[in-house]
Amino acid sequence: MSGAAADRELIADMASRVFAEGCTPAAFEHCERGEWPGDLWEGLERSGLAAAADSGLALADLAAILRVHGACSVPAPLPEIFLAARMITAAGLPAQAGPLSVGPVLPDAALKLRRTARGHAVVNGRLRRLPWARHAQALAVLAESGEGLHTVVIAPPRGIVHGWNVAREPRDDLVLDDHPVADELVGPAGLGMSVE
């Protein structure tokens, strides 16, 4: 077994232990009621798994964590956090802490980025079935402008309409109507992921 493969196995074993400790009946019950599984999240933060995408791990290492995440049916948005963190990094934007979500997730959804008469950046559009949006501290979204596609980091708006997938994980709808965006949280879209 190569050094990288052995390290990946250690990472997966550690993730498996953390998930086994945190995936209690109470964590699943919180999720099914639409509540945030706080104890599970604290374990993910303590272990470093919540910030793994910002730690310089290769895509293959993150995939190893996510395989275990799926096998354990972990009721927490690690895939979304990993993707959001990579989008944010690739766009050259400041890292964001806490639970994150990404969008759009459906092909018929599109966001528009524009400048107001005063020069402020705003985003408009509708996002449907956004994973974990009600619990996210920030959303990493793709938005189109006359200059191309951008990664934009926004605070979740008010008025999120709650929904669920078949596993009772949050899948929420939200409308952005001239939703403000800080200039330092707009960057060129791209993922920039390396496998090794």
PyMOL commands that set and color helices and strands:
alter all, ss='L'
color gray80, all
select helices_A, chain A and resi 3-22+25-32+38-47+49-54+59-71+78-90+133-135+183-185
alter helices_A, ss='H'
color red, helices_A
select strands_A, chain A and resi 100-103+112-115+121-131+138-145+148-154+171-181+186-188
alter strands_A, ss='S'
color yellow, strands_A
deselect
rebuild
show_as cartoon
